[in-house]
Amino acid sequence: MNTANTEDKLLLRPDEVALRLGIGRSKTYALINSQDIPSLRIGGSIRVSVDALRSWVKERSEQR
């Protein structure tokens, strides 16, 4: 079975978000739980849209 590379995915798991942002897993969950990083639930799983994550980073980059 071929697993998709994280660059090909539309939705990321929190650990993949942490890896892409270069931050810790706990910090990622804190940002998701505070609704700072937009996320969605699919069943019992938390996922973050790649597009929403890019927008979130762009917004914060423009604030500086």
mmJSON file of the N, C-alpha and C atoms, coordinates in Angstrom:
{"data_MODEL":{"atom_site":{
"group_PDB":["ATOM","ATOM","ATOM","ATOM","ATOM","ATOM","ATOM","ATOM","ATOM","ATOM","ATOM","ATOM","ATOM","ATOM","ATOM","ATOM","ATOM","ATOM","ATOM","ATOM","ATOM","ATOM","ATOM","ATOM","ATOM","ATOM","ATOM","ATOM","ATOM","ATOM","ATOM","ATOM","ATOM","ATOM","ATOM","ATOM","ATOM","ATOM","ATOM","ATOM","ATOM","ATOM","ATOM","ATOM","ATOM","ATOM","ATOM","ATOM","ATOM","ATOM","ATOM","ATOM","ATOM","ATOM","ATOM","ATOM","ATOM","ATOM","ATOM","ATOM","ATOM","ATOM","ATOM","ATOM","ATOM","ATOM","ATOM","ATOM","ATOM","ATOM","ATOM","ATOM","ATOM","ATOM","ATOM","ATOM","ATOM","ATOM","ATOM","ATOM","ATOM","ATOM","ATOM","ATOM","ATOM","ATOM","ATOM","ATOM","ATOM","ATOM","ATOM","ATOM","ATOM","ATOM","ATOM","ATOM","ATOM","ATOM","ATOM","ATOM","ATOM","ATOM","ATOM","ATOM","ATOM","ATOM","ATOM","ATOM","ATOM","ATOM","ATOM","ATOM","ATOM","ATOM","ATOM","ATOM","ATOM","ATOM","ATOM","ATOM","ATOM","ATOM","ATOM","ATOM","ATOM","ATOM","ATOM","ATOM","ATOM","ATOM","ATOM","ATOM","ATOM","ATOM","ATOM","ATOM","ATOM","ATOM","ATOM","ATOM","ATOM","ATOM","ATOM","ATOM","ATOM","ATOM","ATOM","ATOM","ATOM","ATOM","ATOM","ATOM","ATOM","ATOM","ATOM","ATOM","ATOM","ATOM","ATOM","ATOM","ATOM","ATOM","ATOM","ATOM","ATOM","ATOM","ATOM","ATOM","ATOM","ATOM","ATOM","ATOM","ATOM","ATOM","ATOM","ATOM","ATOM","ATOM","ATOM","ATOM","ATOM","ATOM","ATOM","ATOM","ATOM","ATOM","ATOM","ATOM","ATOM","ATOM","ATOM","ATOM"],
"id":[1,2,3,4,5,6,7,8,9,10,11,12,13,14,15,16,17,18,19,20,21,22,23,24,25,26,27,28,29,30,31,32,33,34,35,36,37,38,39,40,41,42,43,44,45,46,47,48,49,50,51,52,53,54,55,56,57,58,59,60,61,62,63,64,65,66,67,68,69,70,71,72,73,74,75,76,77,78,79,80,81,82,83,84,85,86,87,88,89,90,91,92,93,94,95,96,97,98,99,100,101,102,103,104,105,106,107,108,109,110,111,112,113,114,115,116,117,118,119,120,121,122,123,124,125,126,127,128,129,130,131,132,133,134,135,136,137,138,139,140,141,142,143,144,145,146,147,148,149,150,151,152,153,154,155,156,157,158,159,160,161,162,163,164,165,166,167,168,169,170,171,172,173,174,175,176,177,178,179,180,181,182,183,184,185,186,187,188,189,190,191,192],
"type_symbol":["N","C","C","N","C","C","N","C","C","N","C","C","N","C","C","N","C","C","N","C","C","N","C","C","N","C","C","N","C","C","N","C","C","N","C","C","N","C","C","N","C","C","N","C","C","N","C","C","N","C","C","N","C","C","N","C","C","N","C","C","N","C","C","N","C","C","N","C","C","N","C","C","N","C","C","N","C","C","N","C","C","N","C","C","N","C","C","N","C","C","N","C","C","N","C","C","N","C","C","N","C","C","N","C","C","N","C","C","N","C","C","N","C","C","N","C","C","N","C","C","N","C","C","N","C","C","N","C","C","N","C","C","N","C","C","N","C","C","N","C","C","N","C","C","N","C","C","N","C","C","N","C","C","N","C","C","N","C","C","N","C","C","N","C","C","N","C","C","N","C","C","N","C","C","N","C","C","N","C","C","N","C","C","N","C","C","N","C","C","N","C","C"],
"label_atom_id":["N","CA","C","N","CA","C","N","CA","C","N","CA","C","N","CA","C","N","CA","C","N","CA","C","N","CA","C","N","CA","C","N","CA","C","N","CA","C","N","CA","C","N","CA","C","N","CA","C","N","CA","C","N","CA","C","N","CA","C","N","CA","C","N","CA","C","N","CA","C","N","CA","C","N","CA","C","N","CA","C","N","CA","C","N","CA","C","N","CA","C","N","CA","C","N","CA","C","N","CA","C","N","CA","C","N","CA","C","N","CA","C","N","CA","C","N","CA","C","N","CA","C","N","CA","C","N","CA","C","N","CA","C","N","CA","C","N","CA","C","N","CA","C","N","CA","C","N","CA","C","N","CA","C","N","CA","C","N","CA","C","N","CA","C","N","CA","C","N","CA","C","N","CA","C","N","CA","C","N","CA","C","N","CA","C","N","CA","C","N","CA","C","N","CA","C","N","CA","C","N","CA","C","N","CA","C","N","CA","C","N","CA","C","N","CA","C","N","CA","C","N","CA","C"],
"label_alt_id":[null,null,null,null,null,null,null,null,null,null,null,null,null,null,null,null,null,null,null,null,null,null,null,null,null,null,null,null,null,null,null,null,null,null,null,null,null,null,null,null,null,null,null,null,null,null,null,null,null,null,null,null,null,null,null,null,null,null,null,null,null,null,null,null,null,null,null,null,null,null,null,null,null,null,null,null,null,null,null,null,null,null,null,null,null,null,null,null,null,null,null,null,null,null,null,null,null,null,null,null,null,null,null,null,null,null,null,null,null,null,null,null,null,null,null,null,null,null,null,null,null,null,null,null,null,null,null,null,null,null,null,null,null,null,null,null,null,null,null,null,null,null,null,null,null,null,null,null,null,null,null,null,null,null,null,null,null,null,null,null,null,null,null,null,null,null,null,null,null,null,null,null,null,null,null,null,null,null,null,null,null,null,null,null,null,null,null,null,null,null,null,null],
"label_comp_id":["MET","MET","MET","ASN","ASN","ASN","THR","THR","THR","ALA","ALA","ALA","ASN","ASN","ASN","THR","THR","THR","GLU","GLU","GLU","ASP","ASP","ASP","LYS","LYS","LYS","LEU","LEU","LEU","LEU","LEU","LEU","LEU","LEU","LEU","ARG","ARG","ARG","PRO","PRO","PRO","ASP","ASP","ASP","GLU","GLU","GLU","VAL","VAL","VAL","ALA","ALA","ALA","LEU","LEU","LEU","ARG","ARG","ARG","LEU","LEU","LEU","GLY","GLY","GLY","ILE","ILE","ILE","GLY","GLY","GLY","ARG","ARG","ARG","SER","SER","SER","LYS","LYS","LYS","THR","THR","THR","TYR","TYR","TYR","ALA","ALA","ALA","LEU","LEU","LEU","ILE","ILE","ILE","ASN","ASN","ASN","SER","SER","SER","GLN","GLN","GLN","ASP","ASP","ASP","ILE","ILE","ILE","PRO","PRO","PRO","SER","SER","SER","LEU","LEU","LEU","ARG","ARG","ARG","ILE","ILE","ILE","GLY","GLY","GLY","GLY","GLY","GLY","SER","SER","SER","ILE","ILE","ILE","ARG","ARG","ARG","VAL","VAL","VAL","SER","SER","SER","VAL","VAL","VAL","ASP","ASP","ASP","ALA","ALA","ALA","LEU","LEU","LEU","ARG","ARG","ARG","SER","SER","SER","TRP","TRP","TRP","VAL","VAL","VAL","LYS","LYS","LYS","GLU","GLU","GLU","ARG","ARG","ARG","SER","SER","SER","GLU","GLU","GLU","GLN","GLN","GLN","ARG","ARG","ARG"],
"label_asym_id":["A","A","A","A","A","A","A","A","A","A","A","A","A","A","A","A","A","A","A","A","A","A","A","A","A","A","A","A","A","A","A","A","A","A","A","A","A","A","A","A","A","A","A","A","A","A","A","A","A","A","A","A","A","A","A","A","A","A","A","A","A","A","A","A","A","A","A","A","A","A","A","A","A","A","A","A","A","A","A","A","A","A","A","A","A","A","A","A","A","A","A","A","A","A","A","A","A","A","A","A","A","A","A","A","A","A","A","A","A","A","A","A","A","A","A","A","A","A","A","A","A","A","A","A","A","A","A","A","A","A","A","A","A","A","A","A","A","A","A","A","A","A","A","A","A","A","A","A","A","A","A","A","A","A","A","A","A","A","A","A","A","A","A","A","A","A","A","A","A","A","A","A","A","A","A","A","A","A","A","A","A","A","A","A","A","A","A","A","A","A","A","A"],
"label_entity_id":["1","1","1","1","1","1","1","1","1","1","1","1","1","1","1","1","1","1","1","1","1","1","1","1","1","1","1","1","1","1","1","1","1","1","1","1","1","1","1","1","1","1","1","1","1","1","1","1","1","1","1","1","1","1","1","1","1","1","1","1","1","1","1","1","1","1","1","1","1","1","1","1","1","1","1","1","1","1","1","1","1","1","1","1","1","1","1","1","1","1","1","1","1","1","1","1","1","1","1","1","1","1","1","1","1","1","1","1","1","1","1","1","1","1","1","1","1","1","1","1","1","1","1","1","1","1","1","1","1","1","1","1","1","1","1","1","1","1","1","1","1","1","1","1","1","1","1","1","1","1","1","1","1","1","1","1","1","1","1","1","1","1","1","1","1","1","1","1","1","1","1","1","1","1","1","1","1","1","1","1","1","1","1","1","1","1","1","1","1","1","1","1"],
"label_seq_id":[1,1,1,2,2,2,3,3,3,4,4,4,5,5,5,6,6,6,7,7,7,8,8,8,9,9,9,10,10,10,11,11,11,12,12,12,13,13,13,14,14,14,15,15,15,16,16,16,17,17,17,18,18,18,19,19,19,20,20,20,21,21,21,22,22,22,23,23,23,24,24,24,25,25,25,26,26,26,27,27,27,28,28,28,29,29,29,30,30,30,31,31,31,32,32,32,33,33,33,34,34,34,35,35,35,36,36,36,37,37,37,38,38,38,39,39,39,40,40,40,41,41,41,42,42,42,43,43,43,44,44,44,45,45,45,46,46,46,47,47,47,48,48,48,49,49,49,50,50,50,51,51,51,52,52,52,53,53,53,54,54,54,55,55,55,56,56,56,57,57,57,58,58,58,59,59,59,60,60,60,61,61,61,62,62,62,63,63,63,64,64,64],
"pdbx_PDB_ins_code":[null,null,null,null,null,null,null,null,null,null,null,null,null,null,null,null,null,null,null,null,null,null,null,null,null,null,null,null,null,null,null,null,null,null,null,null,null,null,null,null,null,null,null,null,null,null,null,null,null,null,null,null,null,null,null,null,null,null,null,null,null,null,null,null,null,null,null,null,null,null,null,null,null,null,null,null,null,null,null,null,null,null,null,null,null,null,null,null,null,null,null,null,null,null,null,null,null,null,null,null,null,null,null,null,null,null,null,null,null,null,null,null,null,null,null,null,null,null,null,null,null,null,null,null,null,null,null,null,null,null,null,null,null,null,null,null,null,null,null,null,null,null,null,null,null,null,null,null,null,null,null,null,null,null,null,null,null,null,null,null,null,null,null,null,null,null,null,null,null,null,null,null,null,null,null,null,null,null,null,null,null,null,null,null,null,null,null,null,null,null,null,null],
"Cartn_x":[0.846,0.0,0.886,0.566,1.33,0.68,1.406,0.847,1.136,0.188,0.336,1.355,2.163,3.099,2.294,2.773,2.013,1.83,2.683,2.528,1.363,0.874,-0.233,-1.585,-1.572,-2.813,-3.554,-4.866,-5.705,-5.874,-5.866,-6.041,-4.849,-4.413,-3.257,-3.651,-2.963,-3.1,-2.307,-2.632,-1.896,-0.382,0.081,1.53,2.16,1.403,1.891,1.921,0.934,0.914,2.136,2.403,3.563,4.848,4.983,6.172,6.323,5.243,5.292,5.612,5.096,5.328,6.641,7.197,8.439,8.221,7.055,6.74,6.406,6.295,6.004,4.56,4.363,3.034,2.08,2.573,1.724,1.273,2.192,1.856,0.825,0.97,0.02,-1.374,-1.47,-2.773,-3.34,-2.491,-2.957,-3.538,-2.871,-3.365,-4.668,-4.787,-6.021,-7.15,-6.869,-7.903,-8.39,-7.507,-7.91,-8.583,-8.689,-9.28,-8.478,-7.197,-6.314,-6.016,-5.642,-5.494,-6.843,-7.45,-8.745,-8.613,-9.563,-9.53,-10.945,-11.025,-12.321,-12.189,-13.304,-13.341,-14.004,-13.377,-13.942,-14.001,-15.201,-15.328,-14.638,-13.701,-12.951,-11.604,-11.349,-10.047,-10.078,-8.973,-8.811,-7.978,-8.429,-7.689,-7.635,-6.558,-6.372,-6.22,-6.991,-6.921,-5.588,-4.938,-3.677,-3.908,-4.993,-5.29,-5.519,-6.244,-6.485,-5.179,-4.306,-3.017,-2.163,-2.144,-1.39,-1.924,-3.243,-3.859,-3.51,-3.538,-3.215,-1.78,-0.849,0.556,0.696,0.036,0.117,-0.405,-1.541,-2.119,-1.146,-0.507,0.431,1.701,2.097,3.28,3.021,1.798,1.451,1.263,0.999,0.808,2.122,3.217,4.533,5.05],
"Cartn_y":[-1.182,0.0,1.239,2.192,3.432,4.506,5.028,6.084,7.429,8.35,9.674,10.498,11.206,12.149,13.298,13.896,14.982,16.16,16.318,17.411,17.182,15.947,15.626,15.634,15.696,15.603,16.929,16.861,18.04,18.339,17.279,17.417,16.793,17.452,16.99,16.61,15.608,15.274,16.305,16.499,17.477,17.261,16.016,15.788,16.236,16.138,16.619,18.15,18.768,20.227,20.689,20.027,20.374,20.273,19.223,19.017,20.123,20.462,21.512,22.874,23.147,24.453,24.502,23.337,23.294,23.612,23.221,23.431,22.082,22.077,20.841,20.397,19.121,18.524,19.137,19.369,19.956,21.357,22.159,23.517,23.476,22.536,22.389,22.087,21.136,20.813,22.012,22.779,23.967,24.99,25.206,26.148,25.662,24.369,23.798,23.905,23.541,23.581,24.993,25.986,27.381,27.959,27.159,27.528,28.608,28.74,29.665,29.095,27.823,27.126,26.479,26.827,26.231,24.722,23.978,22.525,21.989,20.718,20.054,18.654,18.136,16.781,15.872,14.735,13.686,12.468,12.144,11.095,11.574,10.805,11.195,11.81,12.053,12.552,14.057,14.717,16.139,16.259,17.112,17.364,18.864,19.293,20.695,20.753,21.599,21.779,22.441,21.931,22.515,23.967,24.239,25.607,26.528,26.048,26.851,27.11,26.118,26.281,27.31,27.242,28.229,29.639,29.784,31.092,31.592,30.691,31.042,31.566,30.88,31.309,32.647,32.797,34.038,35.221,35.051,36.103,36.551,35.577,35.91,36.555,36.167,36.766,38.223,38.516,39.877,40.805,40.24,41.052,41.648,41.101,41.568,42.694],
"Cartn_z":[0.0,0.0,0.0,-0.824,-0.93,-0.066,0.926,1.761,1.133,1.261,0.657,1.42,0.687,1.261,1.857,2.958,3.582,2.643,1.641,0.69,-0.262,-0.369,-1.258,-0.546,0.769,1.539,1.585,1.664,1.871,3.352,4.166,5.609,6.322,7.384,8.145,9.562,10.105,11.518,12.323,13.589,14.408,14.415,14.425,14.409,13.089,11.99,10.702,10.666,11.31,11.427,12.211,13.329,14.159,13.35,12.594,11.775,10.73,10.055,9.034,9.622,10.835,11.454,12.229,12.519,13.279,14.746,15.258,16.673,17.301,18.606,19.316,19.157,19.405,19.311,20.344,21.567,22.62,22.244,21.707,21.288,20.166,19.254,18.158,18.696,19.621,20.212,20.961,21.643,22.36,21.382,20.256,19.245,18.616,18.422,17.878,18.901,20.155,21.195,21.479,21.337,21.554,20.318,19.277,17.988,17.277,17.64,16.936,15.551,15.496,14.213,13.899,12.754,12.41,12.155,12.677,12.521,12.368,12.035,11.966,12.532,12.966,13.502,12.488,12.293,11.444,12.342,12.783,13.797,15.061,15.565,16.749,16.418,15.136,14.709,14.459,14.777,14.493,13.225,12.32,11.093,10.833,10.175,9.805,8.291,7.674,6.228,5.869,4.841,4.372,3.965,3.269,2.842,4.032,5.042,6.24,6.989,7.037,7.703,6.968,5.653,4.866,5.094,5.124,5.379,6.77,7.746,9.125,9.217,8.581,8.588,7.868,6.734,5.967,6.776,7.451,8.281,9.365,10.008,11.078,10.537,9.344,8.716,8.346,7.923,7.517,8.709,9.886,11.092,11.581,11.145,11.623,10.8],
"occupancy":[1.0,1.0,1.0,1.0,1.0,1.0,1.0,1.0,1.0,1.0,1.0,1.0,1.0,1.0,1.0,1.0,1.0,1.0,1.0,1.0,1.0,1.0,1.0,1.0,1.0,1.0,1.0,1.0,1.0,1.0,1.0,1.0,1.0,1.0,1.0,1.0,1.0,1.0,1.0,1.0,1.0,1.0,1.0,1.0,1.0,1.0,1.0,1.0,1.0,1.0,1.0,1.0,1.0,1.0,1.0,1.0,1.0,1.0,1.0,1.0,1.0,1.0,1.0,1.0,1.0,1.0,1.0,1.0,1.0,1.0,1.0,1.0,1.0,1.0,1.0,1.0,1.0,1.0,1.0,1.0,1.0,1.0,1.0,1.0,1.0,1.0,1.0,1.0,1.0,1.0,1.0,1.0,1.0,1.0,1.0,1.0,1.0,1.0,1.0,1.0,1.0,1.0,1.0,1.0,1.0,1.0,1.0,1.0,1.0,1.0,1.0,1.0,1.0,1.0,1.0,1.0,1.0,1.0,1.0,1.0,1.0,1.0,1.0,1.0,1.0,1.0,1.0,1.0,1.0,1.0,1.0,1.0,1.0,1.0,1.0,1.0,1.0,1.0,1.0,1.0,1.0,1.0,1.0,1.0,1.0,1.0,1.0,1.0,1.0,1.0,1.0,1.0,1.0,1.0,1.0,1.0,1.0,1.0,1.0,1.0,1.0,1.0,1.0,1.0,1.0,1.0,1.0,1.0,1.0,1.0,1.0,1.0,1.0,1.0,1.0,1.0,1.0,1.0,1.0,1.0,1.0,1.0,1.0,1.0,1.0,1.0,1.0,1.0,1.0,1.0,1.0,1.0],
"B_iso_or_equiv":[0.0,0.0,0.0,0.0,0.0,0.0,0.0,0.0,0.0,0.0,0.0,0.0,0.0,0.0,0.0,0.0,0.0,0.0,0.0,0.0,0.0,0.0,0.0,0.0,0.0,0.0,0.0,0.0,0.0,0.0,0.0,0.0,0.0,0.0,0.0,0.0,0.0,0.0,0.0,0.0,0.0,0.0,0.0,0.0,0.0,0.0,0.0,0.0,0.0,0.0,0.0,0.0,0.0,0.0,0.0,0.0,0.0,0.0,0.0,0.0,0.0,0.0,0.0,0.0,0.0,0.0,0.0,0.0,0.0,0.0,0.0,0.0,0.0,0.0,0.0,0.0,0.0,0.0,0.0,0.0,0.0,0.0,0.0,0.0,0.0,0.0,0.0,0.0,0.0,0.0,0.0,0.0,0.0,0.0,0.0,0.0,0.0,0.0,0.0,0.0,0.0,0.0,0.0,0.0,0.0,0.0,0.0,0.0,0.0,0.0,0.0,0.0,0.0,0.0,0.0,0.0,0.0,0.0,0.0,0.0,0.0,0.0,0.0,0.0,0.0,0.0,0.0,0.0,0.0,0.0,0.0,0.0,0.0,0.0,0.0,0.0,0.0,0.0,0.0,0.0,0.0,0.0,0.0,0.0,0.0,0.0,0.0,0.0,0.0,0.0,0.0,0.0,0.0,0.0,0.0,0.0,0.0,0.0,0.0,0.0,0.0,0.0,0.0,0.0,0.0,0.0,0.0,0.0,0.0,0.0,0.0,0.0,0.0,0.0,0.0,0.0,0.0,0.0,0.0,0.0,0.0,0.0,0.0,0.0,0.0,0.0,0.0,0.0,0.0,0.0,0.0,0.0],
"pdbx_formal_charge":[null,null,null,null,null,null,null,null,null,null,null,null,null,null,null,null,null,null,null,null,null,null,null,null,null,null,null,null,null,null,null,null,null,null,null,null,null,null,null,null,null,null,null,null,null,null,null,null,null,null,null,null,null,null,null,null,null,null,null,null,null,null,null,null,null,null,null,null,null,null,null,null,null,null,null,null,null,null,null,null,null,null,null,null,null,null,null,null,null,null,null,null,null,null,null,null,null,null,null,null,null,null,null,null,null,null,null,null,null,null,null,null,null,null,null,null,null,null,null,null,null,null,null,null,null,null,null,null,null,null,null,null,null,null,null,null,null,null,null,null,null,null,null,null,null,null,null,null,null,null,null,null,null,null,null,null,null,null,null,null,null,null,null,null,null,null,null,null,null,null,null,null,null,null,null,null,null,null,null,null,null,null,null,null,null,null,null,null,null,null,null,null],
"auth_seq_id":[1,1,1,2,2,2,3,3,3,4,4,4,5,5,5,6,6,6,7,7,7,8,8,8,9,9,9,10,10,10,11,11,11,12,12,12,13,13,13,14,14,14,15,15,15,16,16,16,17,17,17,18,18,18,19,19,19,20,20,20,21,21,21,22,22,22,23,23,23,24,24,24,25,25,25,26,26,26,27,27,27,28,28,28,29,29,29,30,30,30,31,31,31,32,32,32,33,33,33,34,34,34,35,35,35,36,36,36,37,37,37,38,38,38,39,39,39,40,40,40,41,41,41,42,42,42,43,43,43,44,44,44,45,45,45,46,46,46,47,47,47,48,48,48,49,49,49,50,50,50,51,51,51,52,52,52,53,53,53,54,54,54,55,55,55,56,56,56,57,57,57,58,58,58,59,59,59,60,60,60,61,61,61,62,62,62,63,63,63,64,64,64],
"auth_comp_id":["MET","MET","MET","ASN","ASN","ASN","THR","THR","THR","ALA","ALA","ALA","ASN","ASN","ASN","THR","THR","THR","GLU","GLU","GLU","ASP","ASP","ASP","LYS","LYS","LYS","LEU","LEU","LEU","LEU","LEU","LEU","LEU","LEU","LEU","ARG","ARG","ARG","PRO","PRO","PRO","ASP","ASP","ASP","GLU","GLU","GLU","VAL","VAL","VAL","ALA","ALA","ALA","LEU","LEU","LEU","ARG","ARG","ARG","LEU","LEU","LEU","GLY","GLY","GLY","ILE","ILE","ILE","GLY","GLY","GLY","ARG","ARG","ARG","SER","SER","SER","LYS","LYS","LYS","THR","THR","THR","TYR","TYR","TYR","ALA","ALA","ALA","LEU","LEU","LEU","ILE","ILE","ILE","ASN","ASN","ASN","SER","SER","SER","GLN","GLN","GLN","ASP","ASP","ASP","ILE","ILE","ILE","PRO","PRO","PRO","SER","SER","SER","LEU","LEU","LEU","ARG","ARG","ARG","ILE","ILE","ILE","GLY","GLY","GLY","GLY","GLY","GLY","SER","SER","SER","ILE","ILE","ILE","ARG","ARG","ARG","VAL","VAL","VAL","SER","SER","SER","VAL","VAL","VAL","ASP","ASP","ASP","ALA","ALA","ALA","LEU","LEU","LEU","ARG","ARG","ARG","SER","SER","SER","TRP","TRP","TRP","VAL","VAL","VAL","LYS","LYS","LYS","GLU","GLU","GLU","ARG","ARG","ARG","SER","SER","SER","GLU","GLU","GLU","GLN","GLN","GLN","ARG","ARG","ARG"],
"auth_asym_id":["A","A","A","A","A","A","A","A","A","A","A","A","A","A","A","A","A","A","A","A","A","A","A","A","A","A","A","A","A","A","A","A","A","A","A","A","A","A","A","A","A","A","A","A","A","A","A","A","A","A","A","A","A","A","A","A","A","A","A","A","A","A","A","A","A","A","A","A","A","A","A","A","A","A","A","A","A","A","A","A","A","A","A","A","A","A","A","A","A","A","A","A","A","A","A","A","A","A","A","A","A","A","A","A","A","A","A","A","A","A","A","A","A","A","A","A","A","A","A","A","A","A","A","A","A","A","A","A","A","A","A","A","A","A","A","A","A","A","A","A","A","A","A","A","A","A","A","A","A","A","A","A","A","A","A","A","A","A","A","A","A","A","A","A","A","A","A","A","A","A","A","A","A","A","A","A","A","A","A","A","A","A","A","A","A","A","A","A","A","A","A","A"],
"auth_atom_id":["N","CA","C","N","CA","C","N","CA","C","N","CA","C","N","CA","C","N","CA","C","N","CA","C","N","CA","C","N","CA","C","N","CA","C","N","CA","C","N","CA","C","N","CA","C","N","CA","C","N","CA","C","N","CA","C","N","CA","C","N","CA","C","N","CA","C","N","CA","C","N","CA","C","N","CA","C","N","CA","C","N","CA","C","N","CA","C","N","CA","C","N","CA","C","N","CA","C","N","CA","C","N","CA","C","N","CA","C","N","CA","C","N","CA","C","N","CA","C","N","CA","C","N","CA","C","N","CA","C","N","CA","C","N","CA","C","N","CA","C","N","CA","C","N","CA","C","N","CA","C","N","CA","C","N","CA","C","N","CA","C","N","CA","C","N","CA","C","N","CA","C","N","CA","C","N","CA","C","N","CA","C","N","CA","C","N","CA","C","N","CA","C","N","CA","C","N","CA","C","N","CA","C","N","CA","C","N","CA","C","N","CA","C","N","CA","C","N","CA","C","N","CA","C"],
"pdbx_PDB_model_num":[1,1,1,1,1,1,1,1,1,1,1,1,1,1,1,1,1,1,1,1,1,1,1,1,1,1,1,1,1,1,1,1,1,1,1,1,1,1,1,1,1,1,1,1,1,1,1,1,1,1,1,1,1,1,1,1,1,1,1,1,1,1,1,1,1,1,1,1,1,1,1,1,1,1,1,1,1,1,1,1,1,1,1,1,1,1,1,1,1,1,1,1,1,1,1,1,1,1,1,1,1,1,1,1,1,1,1,1,1,1,1,1,1,1,1,1,1,1,1,1,1,1,1,1,1,1,1,1,1,1,1,1,1,1,1,1,1,1,1,1,1,1,1,1,1,1,1,1,1,1,1,1,1,1,1,1,1,1,1,1,1,1,1,1,1,1,1,1,1,1,1,1,1,1,1,1,1,1,1,1,1,1,1,1,1,1,1,1,1,1,1,1]
}}}
